[in-house]
């Protein structure tokens, strides 16, 4: 690369479960590095991150926030990511553009399991990460128990980089596990060295021995030293931490209280000393490296003032103001500190910057001055699991809706929408109830499109249970001049489930001329589009067996009407019945919750097909079942409630099945009251 980013720079994502304190960690990092002179807090709604109204209304992150700062000649770009599983797509997209991640969590044993999907994603993509155990003033388990609980949900070995010094429930300092120097915290200042607390020697020695043993698994020289009881040098330990963190082989663990800035400075120092530099990440991610400008979009914003803004990671070459990327002329280039924008002339390999006016370019897309130069891997789109039907409150707004939703989907690719073919509703799909409420708030605020919502209709169908033969339909109409005459006899029979519709004719002797038979089929099809129960009919066979015609008055239209009359007479005699769509669903859950998941499915009329260990997920099960679509609404809400928020599922349509009589009566009563 001919021009490189400032040699000391780091792009770091701040990730972790909801309420673990990620935005507070970002605020503390910016305060300690001097980017802000006063820390904000979530309660007052004045933090650098979470500036969107939708975030401040809910006091939670709903999209990523980027913030640049400098500390001891190192430039940091921090990406604060949402913790709620409903906004995981934001986090996953951002992680594709960073050099390392800080996983923020709480020292509460019951919540450790919520880290499992995040750890799995980081390890699958081999993204280096550090754990910061926040809120140590609220710990409900011992330090070593915290470490053991974390180890149970990580496929990579966790190594304590620090040992916290506690006085009762109060965090007062830490011991650096490499140097074995103890420090005491001070509010608003760096920690001071203090004598080693003798009462912690045994515990610290155990944790340090485990750290060295974990590092020695990847360093034969260190292993030999340990076997021969030779104390390794601090330089060797730091070198191993840097190499093995950079290769995602180990996960260093730090402790602190971000609200008081405790642990933030040691965390920064470790990021400078041990986290991989952008050049290292570039070598790992790119197949070939040259000077051709190459970047990837990790987030799209639509701002009220400046229009479209694309947050991009520059992987090689230099981006300049007005550069043409993928055939689109870029606007200004900016570094971000929350909503504040600092315009710059260029961005070089390794930087994360915002670019304006990249119209038509979406999140995850690789952009270059040479189309198809090299395509970077992007994260797959999460499957939608929750839906609402939406209609504009003002009918005149219908024409604006598709354009606004398109922009909404650019900002948040985990949303989806459809105009349902059977129910004709506009359905907005997402990752949960809060996710969709945030999207609806954006439609109202950004695009002045307030929406009414309701549960999506279930696309019921109907069929028949028994055959009816020789059903007669005659249409005769005289209104002066030529009349209308059509006369048919139909056999109506049920078909096996999934066969759809079949039309045949066995006419002999020309009793119904061939030119009129298409009219008969048309009349049958029109009737089947809205059966006697009010829903489209399926799995029905109709055969035209006989009829008569008039040489002057018959027409295709008359035979169409005759066929409709025959169907109106015959279908009610064939025992029409209601069918509902059945989904095949694969539910993923930690095995400690499998029994509860089985009960949840059974309680929603699910048919359990079996369960087995989830592939590549130790300690997890995958439950397979059939579930009526009518029972799917809020299923994800209950599943997450049962599984500490980590349960997930994949679903697909499988077949139609008769609705049980009691439920069918209730459905038809509701349909009747709604005028269907």
C-alpha positions as CSV (number, residue, x, y, z in Angstrom):
1,X,0.0,0.0,0.0
2,X,1.5,3.3,-1.1
3,X,-0.2,5.3,1.6
4,X,-1.1,3.9,5.0
5,X,-3.2,5.0,7.9
6,X,-1.5,6.5,10.9
7,X,0.8,3.6,12.0
8,X,-0.7,3.5,15.5
9,X,-4.5,3.2,15.0
10,X,-7.2,0.8,16.0
11,X,-10.8,0.1,14.9
12,X,-12.6,-1.4,17.8
13,X,-16.3,-2.5,18.2
14,X,-17.9,-2.4,21.6
15,X,-20.3,-5.3,21.8
16,X,-22.2,-7.2,24.4
17,X,-25.7,-8.1,25.7
18,X,-28.4,-5.5,26.4
19,X,-27.9,-3.4,29.5
20,X,-24.2,-4.5,30.0
21,X,-23.1,-0.8,29.8
22,X,-21.6,-0.6,26.3
23,X,-22.7,3.0,25.7
24,X,-21.3,4.0,29.1
25,X,-18.0,2.3,28.2
26,X,-17.8,4.4,25.0
27,X,-18.6,7.5,27.0
28,X,-15.8,6.7,29.4
29,X,-13.3,5.9,26.6
30,X,-14.0,9.2,25.0
31,X,-13.7,11.1,28.3
32,X,-10.4,9.5,29.3
33,X,-9.0,10.1,25.8
34,X,-10.1,13.8,25.9
35,X,-12.6,13.6,23.0
36,X,-15.3,14.9,25.3
37,X,-14.8,17.2,28.4
38,X,-17.9,15.9,30.2
39,X,-19.5,12.5,30.2
40,X,-23.1,12.1,29.3
41,X,-25.4,9.4,30.6
42,X,-28.2,7.4,29.2
43,X,-30.8,8.6,31.7
44,X,-30.3,12.3,30.6
45,X,-30.1,11.4,26.9
46,X,-26.9,13.2,26.3
47,X,-24.4,10.5,25.4
48,X,-22.3,10.6,22.2
49,X,-23.8,7.2,21.2
50,X,-27.5,6.5,21.1
51,X,-28.3,10.0,19.6
52,X,-31.4,8.8,17.6
53,X,-34.7,9.7,19.1
54,X,-35.7,6.0,18.9
55,X,-32.7,5.1,21.1
56,X,-33.3,7.8,23.6
57,X,-37.0,7.1,23.9
58,X,-36.1,3.5,24.9
59,X,-32.8,4.2,26.7
60,X,-31.2,1.5,24.5
61,X,-29.0,1.3,21.4
62,X,-31.0,0.6,18.2
63,X,-28.2,1.2,15.7
64,X,-24.4,1.5,15.7
65,X,-22.6,4.8,16.7
66,X,-19.1,5.6,15.5
67,X,-16.7,7.8,17.4
68,X,-13.1,8.8,16.6
69,X,-10.6,9.8,19.3
70,X,-6.8,9.8,20.0
71,X,-4.9,8.6,23.0
72,X,-1.1,8.6,23.3
73,X,-0.5,9.0,19.6
74,X,-2.9,6.2,18.7
75,X,-6.1,7.0,16.7
76,X,-9.1,5.0,17.8
77,X,-12.4,4.5,16.0
78,X,-14.9,3.0,18.3
79,X,-18.1,1.5,17.0
80,X,-20.7,1.2,19.8
81,X,-23.1,-1.7,18.8
82,X,-26.7,-2.5,20.0
83,X,-26.9,-5.2,22.6
84,X,-30.5,-6.3,22.0
85,X,-30.8,-9.5,19.9
86,X,-33.4,-7.6,17.9
87,X,-30.7,-5.4,16.5
88,X,-28.0,-8.0,16.0
89,X,-27.8,-7.4,12.3
90,X,-26.3,-3.9,13.1
91,X,-23.6,-5.5,15.3
92,X,-22.7,-8.2,12.8
93,X,-22.4,-5.8,9.9
94,X,-20.1,-3.5,12.0
95,X,-17.9,-6.4,13.1
96,X,-16.9,-7.0,9.5
97,X,-15.0,-3.7,9.5
98,X,-13.1,-3.7,12.7
99,X,-9.7,-4.9,14.0
100,X,-10.8,-6.1,17.4
101,X,-13.9,-6.1,19.7
102,X,-14.5,-5.3,23.3
103,X,-17.1,-7.7,24.7
104,X,-18.8,-5.9,27.6
105,X,-20.6,-8.1,30.1
106,X,-21.8,-8.1,33.7
107,X,-20.5,-10.3,36.5
108,X,-23.9,-11.9,37.0
109,X,-23.8,-15.7,36.4
110,X,-27.4,-15.9,35.2
111,X,-26.6,-13.5,32.3
112,X,-23.4,-15.1,31.1
113,X,-25.3,-17.4,28.7
114,X,-26.4,-14.4,26.7
115,X,-22.8,-14.1,25.4
116,X,-22.9,-17.5,23.7
117,X,-24.2,-16.3,20.2
118,X,-21.9,-13.3,20.2
119,X,-18.8,-15.4,21.1
120,X,-19.8,-17.9,18.4
121,X,-20.0,-15.2,15.8
122,X,-16.7,-13.7,16.7
123,X,-14.9,-17.1,16.7
124,X,-16.6,-18.2,13.4
125,X,-15.2,-15.1,11.8
126,X,-11.9,-15.2,13.8
127,X,-12.4,-11.7,15.0
128,X,-9.9,-10.9,17.9
129,X,-11.8,-9.8,21.1
130,X,-11.2,-8.8,24.7
131,X,-13.8,-9.2,27.5
132,X,-14.4,-6.3,29.8
133,X,-16.4,-7.3,32.8
134,X,-18.3,-4.1,33.7
135,X,-20.3,-3.1,36.7
136,X,-18.0,-5.0,39.1
137,X,-19.8,-3.1,42.0
138,X,-22.8,-5.4,41.2
139,X,-21.0,-8.7,41.1
140,X,-23.0,-11.6,42.5
141,X,-20.2,-14.3,42.1
142,X,-16.5,-14.5,42.9
143,X,-13.9,-13.4,40.4
144,X,-12.8,-17.0,39.6
145,X,-16.4,-18.1,39.3
146,X,-17.0,-15.3,36.8
147,X,-14.0,-16.5,34.8
148,X,-15.3,-20.1,34.8
149,X,-18.8,-19.1,33.8
150,X,-17.4,-17.1,30.9
151,X,-15.1,-20.0,29.8
152,X,-18.2,-22.2,29.6
153,X,-19.7,-20.2,26.8
154,X,-16.5,-19.5,24.8
155,X,-14.8,-21.8,22.4
156,X,-11.6,-19.9,22.8
157,X,-9.6,-20.0,26.1
158,X,-10.2,-16.9,28.3
159,X,-7.2,-15.6,30.1
160,X,-7.4,-13.1,33.0
161,X,-5.2,-10.1,32.1
162,X,-6.1,-8.5,35.4
163,X,-7.2,-9.7,38.8
164,X,-9.6,-7.2,40.5
165,X,-9.0,-6.1,44.1
166,X,-12.3,-6.0,45.9
167,X,-13.1,-4.7,49.4
168,X,-16.4,-6.3,50.0
169,X,-18.6,-5.4,47.1
170,X,-16.4,-2.4,46.2
171,X,-13.8,-2.5,43.4
172,X,-10.7,-0.6,44.6
173,X,-8.0,-1.6,42.2
174,X,-6.4,-4.5,40.2
175,X,-3.3,-6.6,39.8
176,X,-1.7,-6.7,36.3
177,X,-1.3,-10.4,35.7
178,X,1.8,-10.0,33.4
179,X,3.8,-7.7,35.7
180,X,2.1,-8.7,39.0
181,X,2.0,-5.1,39.9
182,X,-1.0,-4.0,42.0
183,X,-2.8,-0.7,41.4
184,X,-5.4,1.4,43.2
185,X,-8.1,3.2,41.3
186,X,-8.9,6.9,41.7
187,X,-12.0,8.7,40.3
188,X,-11.0,10.9,37.4
189,X,-7.3,9.9,37.4
190,X,-5.0,7.1,36.5
191,X,-4.5,4.2,39.0
192,X,-1.5,4.3,41.3
193,X,0.9,1.4,42.1
194,X,0.4,-0.1,45.5
195,X,2.0,-3.1,47.4
196,X,0.7,-6.5,46.3
197,X,-2.2,-7.5,48.6
198,X,-0.9,-10.7,50.3
199,X,-4.4,-12.1,50.9
200,X,-4.9,-12.4,47.1
201,X,-1.6,-14.2,46.4
202,X,-3.1,-17.7,46.2
203,X,-6.0,-16.7,44.0
204,X,-3.9,-14.4,41.7
205,X,-1.3,-17.1,41.4
206,X,-4.0,-19.7,40.3
207,X,-5.4,-17.3,37.7
208,X,-1.9,-16.3,36.4
209,X,-0.9,-19.9,36.1
210,X,-4.0,-20.6,34.0
211,X,-3.2,-17.6,31.8
212,X,0.4,-18.8,31.2
213,X,-0.8,-22.4,30.5
214,X,-3.3,-21.1,27.9
215,X,-0.6,-19.0,26.2
216,X,1.8,-22.0,26.3
217,X,-0.6,-24.1,24.2
218,X,0.5,-21.9,21.3
219,X,4.2,-21.3,22.2
220,X,6.5,-24.2,22.6
221,X,9.2,-22.0,24.1
222,X,6.9,-20.7,26.9
223,X,5.8,-24.3,27.5
224,X,9.4,-25.4,28.0
225,X,9.9,-22.6,30.5
226,X,6.8,-23.5,32.5
227,X,7.8,-27.2,32.6
228,X,11.3,-26.2,33.9
229,X,9.8,-23.7,36.4
230,X,11.5,-20.8,34.6
231,X,9.7,-17.5,35.0
232,X,9.0,-16.1,31.5
233,X,9.9,-12.5,30.9
234,X,7.2,-9.8,30.7
235,X,8.2,-9.1,27.1
236,X,7.6,-12.7,26.1
237,X,4.2,-12.8,27.8
238,X,3.1,-9.5,26.1
239,X,4.4,-10.8,22.8
240,X,2.4,-14.0,23.2
241,X,-0.7,-12.0,24.2
242,X,-0.4,-9.9,21.1
243,X,0.2,-12.8,18.7
244,X,-2.5,-15.0,20.1
245,X,-5.1,-12.3,20.5
246,X,-4.5,-11.2,16.9
247,X,-5.1,-14.7,15.7
248,X,-8.2,-15.1,17.9
249,X,-6.6,-17.9,19.8
250,X,-7.1,-16.5,23.3
251,X,-9.5,-13.9,24.9
252,X,-7.9,-11.6,27.5
253,X,-10.3,-10.6,30.3
254,X,-10.4,-7.2,32.1
255,X,-12.5,-5.9,35.0
256,X,-13.9,-2.5,35.8
257,X,-16.7,0.0,36.4
258,X,-17.1,2.2,33.3
259,X,-19.4,4.6,35.1
260,X,-16.4,5.6,37.3
261,X,-13.8,5.1,34.5
262,X,-12.3,2.2,36.5
263,X,-10.4,-0.2,34.2
264,X,-10.7,2.1,31.1
265,X,-7.1,3.2,31.0
266,X,-5.7,-0.4,31.3
267,X,-8.1,-1.4,28.6
268,X,-6.9,1.3,26.3
269,X,-3.3,0.4,26.9
270,X,-4.0,-3.2,26.1
271,X,-5.7,-2.2,22.9
272,X,-2.6,-0.2,21.9
273,X,-0.1,-2.8,22.9
274,X,-1.8,-6.1,22.0
275,X,-4.8,-5.6,19.6
276,X,-4.0,-6.1,15.9
277,X,-3.3,-3.0,13.9
278,X,-5.3,-2.3,10.7
279,X,-2.5,-3.6,8.5
280,X,-2.7,-7.0,10.2
281,X,-6.5,-7.2,9.7
282,X,-6.1,-6.2,6.0
283,X,-3.5,-8.9,5.4
284,X,-5.9,-11.4,7.0
285,X,-9.0,-10.3,5.1
286,X,-7.8,-9.5,1.6
287,X,-6.7,-12.1,-1.0
288,X,-4.5,-9.6,-2.8
289,X,-3.3,-6.2,-1.8
290,X,-2.5,-3.3,-4.1
291,X,-3.2,0.5,-4.3
292,X,-6.6,0.3,-5.9
293,X,-9.2,2.0,-3.7
294,X,-11.3,-0.7,-2.0
295,X,-13.8,-0.3,0.8
296,X,-16.9,-1.9,2.3
297,X,-20.1,-0.3,3.6
298,X,-20.8,-1.4,7.2
299,X,-23.7,0.9,7.9
300,X,-26.1,3.3,6.0
301,X,-27.7,6.3,7.6
302,X,-30.3,8.7,6.3
303,X,-29.8,12.0,8.2
304,X,-32.4,14.7,8.5
305,X,-29.9,17.4,7.2
306,X,-27.3,15.7,5.0
307,X,-29.3,12.9,3.3
308,X,-27.6,9.5,2.8
309,X,-24.4,8.8,4.8
310,X,-22.4,5.5,4.3
311,X,-20.0,4.3,7.0
312,X,-17.2,2.5,5.3
313,X,-14.1,0.6,6.2
314,X,-11.2,1.4,3.8
315,X,-9.3,-1.8,3.0
316,X,-6.8,-0.5,0.5
317,X,-5.8,2.5,-1.5
318,X,-7.0,6.1,-0.8
319,X,-10.5,7.6,-1.0
320,X,-10.7,11.2,-1.9
321,X,-13.5,13.8,-2.1
322,X,-15.5,13.2,-5.3
323,X,-14.0,9.8,-6.1
324,X,-16.2,7.5,-8.3
325,X,-17.0,4.2,-6.5
326,X,-19.0,1.5,-8.3
327,X,-20.0,4.1,-10.8
328,X,-21.3,6.6,-8.2
329,X,-19.6,9.9,-7.5
330,X,-19.0,10.2,-3.7
331,X,-19.7,13.3,-1.7
332,X,-17.7,14.5,1.3
333,X,-15.6,12.3,3.6
334,X,-16.0,12.6,7.3
335,X,-14.8,11.3,10.7
336,X,-17.6,10.8,13.1
337,X,-18.0,11.4,16.9
338,X,-21.6,10.4,17.3
339,X,-23.6,12.9,15.2
340,X,-20.7,15.4,14.9
341,X,-18.9,15.2,11.6
342,X,-15.3,16.3,10.9
343,X,-14.7,16.7,7.2
344,X,-11.4,15.4,5.8
345,X,-9.8,15.5,2.4
346,X,-9.0,11.8,2.1
347,X,-9.2,8.4,3.9
348,X,-6.5,5.8,3.6
349,X,-6.4,2.0,4.1
350,X,-7.4,1.0,7.6
351,X,-9.7,3.9,8.4
352,X,-13.4,3.9,9.1
353,X,-15.1,7.0,7.7
354,X,-18.5,8.3,6.6
355,X,-19.1,9.2,2.9
356,X,-22.0,11.1,1.7
357,X,-24.2,10.6,-1.4
358,X,-23.3,7.0,-2.3
359,X,-26.8,6.6,-3.9
360,X,-27.8,3.1,-4.8
361,X,-25.0,1.5,-2.7
362,X,-26.2,-0.7,0.1
363,X,-24.8,-2.0,3.5
364,X,-22.3,-4.8,3.0
365,X,-21.5,-3.8,-0.5
366,X,-17.8,-3.7,-1.7
367,X,-17.0,-0.4,-3.4
368,X,-14.0,0.3,-5.6
369,X,-12.9,2.5,-8.5
370,X,-12.6,-0.8,-10.5
371,X,-15.9,-2.7,-10.4
372,X,-15.6,-6.3,-9.3
373,X,-12.0,-5.7,-8.3
374,X,-12.3,-7.8,-5.2
375,X,-15.4,-8.7,-3.3
376,X,-15.3,-8.7,0.5
377,X,-17.3,-11.3,2.4
378,X,-20.4,-9.8,3.9
379,X,-22.6,-11.1,6.7
380,X,-25.8,-12.9,5.7
381,X,-29.1,-11.3,6.4
382,X,-30.9,-12.5,9.5
383,X,-34.2,-14.2,8.8
384,X,-37.3,-12.2,9.9
385,X,-39.2,-13.7,12.9
386,X,-41.9,-11.2,13.7
387,X,-44.5,-9.4,11.5
388,X,-47.1,-6.6,11.6
389,X,-49.5,-5.6,8.9
390,X,-49.2,-1.8,8.3
391,X,-51.4,0.7,6.6
392,X,-50.8,4.5,6.3
393,X,-53.1,6.5,8.6
394,X,-53.7,8.9,5.7
395,X,-54.8,7.2,2.6
396,X,-53.0,9.8,0.4
397,X,-49.7,8.6,1.9
398,X,-49.9,5.2,0.2
399,X,-47.9,6.5,-2.8
400,X,-45.0,7.5,-0.6
401,X,-44.8,4.3,1.4
402,X,-42.7,2.1,-0.9
403,X,-40.0,4.8,-1.3
404,X,-39.8,5.4,2.5
405,X,-39.7,1.6,3.2
406,X,-36.9,1.2,0.7
407,X,-34.8,3.8,2.6
408,X,-35.7,2.1,5.8
409,X,-34.4,-1.2,4.5
410,X,-31.2,0.5,3.4
411,X,-30.6,1.7,6.9
412,X,-31.6,-1.7,8.4
413,X,-31.2,-4.7,6.2
414,X,-32.8,-7.0,8.8
415,X,-36.2,-5.5,8.0
416,X,-38.2,-6.9,5.1
417,X,-41.6,-6.2,3.6
418,X,-44.1,-7.8,1.3
419,X,-47.5,-7.3,-0.3
420,X,-49.1,-10.6,0.5
421,X,-50.7,-12.2,-2.5
422,X,-53.6,-13.8,-0.7
423,X,-54.5,-11.2,2.0
424,X,-53.3,-8.1,0.0
425,X,-51.9,-6.7,3.2
426,X,-48.5,-4.8,3.4
427,X,-46.6,-6.8,5.9
428,X,-43.5,-5.5,7.7
429,X,-41.1,-8.2,8.9
430,X,-38.3,-7.8,11.5
431,X,-36.5,-9.3,14.4
432,X,-39.0,-8.6,17.2
433,X,-41.7,-6.3,18.5
434,X,-39.3,-3.5,19.6
435,X,-37.4,-3.7,16.2
436,X,-40.6,-3.1,14.3
437,X,-41.8,-0.3,16.7
438,X,-38.4,1.4,16.1
439,X,-38.9,1.1,12.3
440,X,-42.5,2.5,12.6
441,X,-41.2,5.4,14.7
442,X,-38.6,6.2,11.9
443,X,-41.4,6.1,9.3
444,X,-43.3,8.6,11.3
445,X,-40.4,10.9,12.3
446,X,-38.2,10.8,9.2
447,X,-40.8,10.5,6.5
448,X,-43.9,11.8,8.1
449,X,-45.7,8.5,7.5
450,X,-47.7,7.5,10.6
451,X,-48.9,3.9,10.4
452,X,-51.8,1.9,11.7
453,X,-50.8,-1.7,12.5
454,X,-52.6,-5.0,13.2
455,X,-51.7,-8.6,13.3
456,X,-51.3,-10.1,9.8
457,X,-54.2,-12.2,8.6
458,X,-53.6,-15.9,8.3
459,X,-53.9,-17.0,4.7
460,X,-56.5,-19.7,5.3
461,X,-57.7,-21.8,2.5
462,X,-60.7,-24.1,2.2
463,X,-61.4,-27.4,0.5
464,X,-64.1,-30.1,0.4
465,X,-64.3,-33.5,2.2
466,X,-66.6,-35.5,-0.1
467,X,-67.4,-35.7,-3.9
468,X,-70.7,-34.4,-5.4
469,X,-71.7,-35.6,-8.8
470,X,-73.8,-34.3,-11.6
471,X,-74.3,-30.9,-10.2
472,X,-76.5,-28.9,-12.5
473,X,-76.0,-25.2,-13.4
474,X,-78.2,-23.4,-16.0
475,X,-77.9,-19.7,-16.9
476,X,-80.7,-18.3,-19.0
477,X,-81.2,-14.6,-19.6
478,X,-83.4,-12.8,-22.1
479,X,-83.2,-9.0,-22.4
480,X,-84.3,-8.3,-26.0
481,X,-82.3,-9.3,-29.0
482,X,-79.9,-12.2,-28.4
483,X,-80.3,-13.9,-25.0
484,X,-77.8,-15.7,-22.9
485,X,-77.9,-19.5,-22.4
486,X,-75.5,-21.9,-20.8
487,X,-76.2,-25.3,-19.3
488,X,-73.6,-27.6,-17.5
489,X,-73.4,-30.7,-15.3
490,X,-70.2,-30.9,-13.1
491,X,-68.6,-33.6,-11.0
492,X,-66.8,-32.0,-8.0
493,X,-64.3,-34.1,-6.1
494,X,-61.7,-33.5,-3.4
495,X,-58.0,-34.0,-4.3
496,X,-55.1,-35.1,-2.1
497,X,-53.6,-32.3,0.0
498,X,-51.2,-30.2,-2.0
499,X,-52.6,-31.1,-5.5
500,X,-54.2,-27.7,-6.1
501,X,-56.9,-27.6,-8.8
502,X,-57.6,-29.9,-11.7
503,X,-60.2,-29.3,-14.5
504,X,-61.2,-31.9,-17.0
505,X,-64.1,-32.5,-19.4
506,X,-65.6,-35.7,-20.8
507,X,-68.0,-34.1,-23.2
508,X,-69.2,-36.4,-26.1
509,X,-71.4,-35.6,-29.0
510,X,-70.7,-31.9,-28.9
511,X,-73.4,-31.1,-26.2
512,X,-71.1,-28.3,-25.1
513,X,-69.2,-26.9,-28.1
514,X,-65.4,-26.8,-27.6
515,X,-65.3,-23.0,-27.9
516,X,-67.4,-22.7,-24.7
517,X,-65.5,-25.1,-22.5
518,X,-62.8,-22.5,-21.5
519,X,-65.7,-20.3,-20.2
520,X,-66.8,-23.2,-18.0
521,X,-63.2,-23.5,-16.5
522,X,-63.1,-19.7,-16.0
523,X,-66.3,-19.8,-14.1
524,X,-65.1,-22.6,-11.9
525,X,-61.8,-20.8,-11.2
526,X,-63.6,-17.6,-10.3
527,X,-65.8,-19.4,-7.8
528,X,-62.8,-21.1,-6.2
529,X,-61.1,-17.8,-5.6
530,X,-63.7,-17.1,-2.9
531,X,-65.3,-20.3,-1.5
532,X,-68.4,-20.5,0.7
533,X,-66.4,-20.1,3.9
534,X,-64.8,-16.9,2.5
535,X,-61.4,-18.2,1.5
536,X,-59.7,-19.4,-1.7
537,X,-60.4,-23.1,-2.4
538,X,-57.7,-25.6,-3.1
539,X,-57.3,-29.4,-3.7
540,X,-60.5,-29.6,-5.8
541,X,-61.1,-31.5,-9.1
542,X,-64.0,-30.4,-11.3
543,X,-65.1,-32.4,-14.4
544,X,-67.5,-31.1,-17.0
545,X,-69.6,-34.2,-17.9
546,X,-72.6,-32.9,-19.7
547,X,-74.6,-29.9,-20.8
548,X,-76.6,-28.3,-23.6
549,X,-76.4,-25.1,-25.6
550,X,-78.5,-22.9,-27.8
551,X,-77.3,-22.2,-31.4
552,X,-78.1,-18.5,-31.1
553,X,-78.1,-17.5,-27.4
554,X,-75.1,-19.5,-26.1
555,X,-71.7,-17.8,-25.5
556,X,-68.6,-18.4,-23.5
557,X,-69.8,-15.8,-21.0
558,X,-73.1,-17.7,-20.5
559,X,-71.3,-21.0,-19.8
560,X,-69.0,-19.2,-17.4
561,X,-72.1,-18.0,-15.4
562,X,-73.6,-21.5,-15.6
563,X,-70.5,-23.0,-14.1
564,X,-70.5,-20.5,-11.3
565,X,-74.1,-21.5,-10.5
566,X,-73.3,-25.2,-10.5
567,X,-70.4,-24.6,-8.1
568,X,-72.6,-22.5,-5.8
569,X,-75.0,-25.4,-5.7
570,X,-72.5,-28.2,-5.4
571,X,-69.7,-27.1,-3.2
572,X,-71.8,-26.5,0.0
573,X,-73.0,-30.1,-0.4
574,X,-69.4,-31.3,-0.5
575,X,-68.7,-30.5,3.2
576,X,-66.4,-27.5,2.8
577,X,-63.7,-27.3,5.5
578,X,-61.1,-24.7,6.5
579,X,-57.4,-25.3,6.0
580,X,-54.5,-23.5,7.7
581,X,-50.9,-23.2,6.7
582,X,-48.5,-25.3,8.7
583,X,-44.8,-24.3,9.1
584,X,-41.8,-26.5,9.6
585,X,-39.8,-24.8,12.4
586,X,-36.3,-25.6,13.7
587,X,-35.8,-24.1,17.1
588,X,-32.3,-23.5,18.5
589,X,-31.9,-23.5,22.3
590,X,-29.3,-24.2,25.0
591,X,-30.1,-27.7,26.1
592,X,-31.0,-26.5,29.6
593,X,-34.1,-25.0,28.1
594,X,-35.0,-27.8,25.7
595,X,-37.8,-29.1,27.9
596,X,-39.4,-25.7,28.1
597,X,-39.2,-25.2,24.4
598,X,-40.9,-28.5,23.8
599,X,-43.7,-27.4,26.2
600,X,-44.0,-24.1,24.3
601,X,-44.4,-25.8,21.0
602,X,-46.9,-28.3,22.3
603,X,-48.9,-25.5,23.9
604,X,-49.3,-23.8,20.6
605,X,-50.6,-26.9,18.8
606,X,-47.2,-27.9,17.6
607,X,-46.3,-31.4,16.4
608,X,-42.9,-32.3,17.7
609,X,-40.9,-34.2,15.1
610,X,-37.8,-34.7,17.3
611,X,-34.7,-32.9,18.5
612,X,-30.9,-33.4,18.4
613,X,-27.7,-31.6,19.3
614,X,-27.2,-28.4,17.3
615,X,-24.4,-28.9,14.8
616,X,-21.2,-27.0,15.8
617,X,-22.9,-25.6,19.0
618,X,-21.8,-27.6,22.0
619,X,-24.5,-27.6,24.7
620,X,-27.3,-26.6,22.4
621,X,-30.2,-28.5,20.9
622,X,-32.3,-28.1,17.7
623,X,-36.0,-29.0,18.1
624,X,-37.9,-29.7,14.9
625,X,-41.6,-29.4,14.8
626,X,-44.7,-28.5,12.7
627,X,-46.4,-25.4,13.9
628,X,-49.6,-23.7,12.6
629,X,-48.9,-20.3,11.2
630,X,-51.8,-19.0,13.4
631,X,-49.7,-19.8,16.4
632,X,-46.6,-18.0,15.3
633,X,-47.3,-14.5,16.3
634,X,-45.3,-13.6,19.5
635,X,-43.6,-17.1,19.3
636,X,-40.2,-15.4,19.2
637,X,-41.1,-13.2,22.2
638,X,-42.0,-16.2,24.3
639,X,-39.0,-18.2,23.1
640,X,-36.6,-15.4,24.0
641,X,-38.2,-15.0,27.4
642,X,-37.7,-18.7,28.1
643,X,-34.1,-18.8,26.9
644,X,-32.6,-15.6,28.3
645,X,-32.9,-14.0,24.8
646,X,-30.7,-16.5,23.0
647,X,-33.2,-18.9,21.5
648,X,-33.8,-18.6,17.7
649,X,-35.6,-20.4,14.9
650,X,-35.8,-21.0,11.2
651,X,-39.2,-21.5,9.6
652,X,-40.6,-22.3,6.2
653,X,-44.0,-23.1,4.8
654,X,-44.6,-26.9,4.7
655,X,-48.3,-27.8,4.0
656,X,-51.9,-27.1,4.6
657,X,-53.9,-28.9,7.2
658,X,-57.5,-29.0,8.4
659,X,-58.3,-26.6,11.2
660,X,-59.8,-28.3,14.3
661,X,-63.5,-27.8,14.4
662,X,-63.6,-25.5,17.5
663,X,-60.9,-23.3,16.2
664,X,-62.5,-23.2,12.7
665,X,-65.8,-22.0,14.2
666,X,-64.0,-19.2,16.0
667,X,-62.1,-18.2,12.9
668,X,-65.2,-18.2,10.8
669,X,-67.1,-16.2,13.4
670,X,-64.4,-13.5,13.4
671,X,-64.4,-13.5,9.6
672,X,-68.1,-13.1,9.6
673,X,-68.0,-10.2,12.1
674,X,-65.3,-8.5,10.0
675,X,-67.5,-8.8,6.9
676,X,-65.2,-11.2,5.1
